[in-house]
């Protein structure tokens, strides 16, 4: 009974992680400048991979594998915002301007 629950929970976490990863990829393709693309990749991609790491921890059944998966997720949560900040800072220092109207993302006006 418990392994069935763990299997269903892991499957739901993998589907949710894949959905967030697809949203991150869509944001990288659709957004107009490097700063908004970095935001999409670092936020939604981080959440997607974090959910997939959590699914690995739930479905493994081995506490050492679960510990490694959680350690990988913690490392990812610590380094991804820092990397996005450094990339955005480097883009700003090299003279890449942000889009002047960030509301112009292809959405209808509200």
Residue pairs with C-beta under 8 A, 6 or more apart in sequence:
3 61
6 58
6 59
6 61
7 59
9 55
9 58
10 55
10 56
10 58
10 59
11 55
13 51
13 52
13 54
13 55
13 58
14 51
14 52
14 55
16 48
16 51
17 47
17 48
17 49
17 50
17 51
17 52
17 54
17 55
18 48
18 52
19 48
20 44
20 45
20 47
20 48
20 51
21 44
21 45
21 48
21 49
21 52
22 48
23 40
23 44
23 48
24 40
24 41
24 43
24 44
24 45
24 48
25 45
26 40
27 36
27 37
27 39
27 40
27 41
27 44
28 37
28 40
28 41
30 105
30 106
31 37
31 39
31 40
31 105
32 99
32 102
32 104
32 105
33 96
33 97
33 98
33 99
34 87
34 88
34 91
34 96
35 88
35 91
35 98
35 99
36 99
36 102
36 105
38 84
38 87
38 88
38 91
39 84
41 84
42 80
42 81
42 83
42 84
45 80
46 76
46 77
46 80
46 81
49 73
49 76
50 73
50 76
50 77
53 69
53 70
53 72
53 73
53 76
54 69
54 70
54 73
56 65
56 66
56 69
57 65
57 66
57 67
57 69
57 70
57 73
58 66
60 66
60 69
103 109
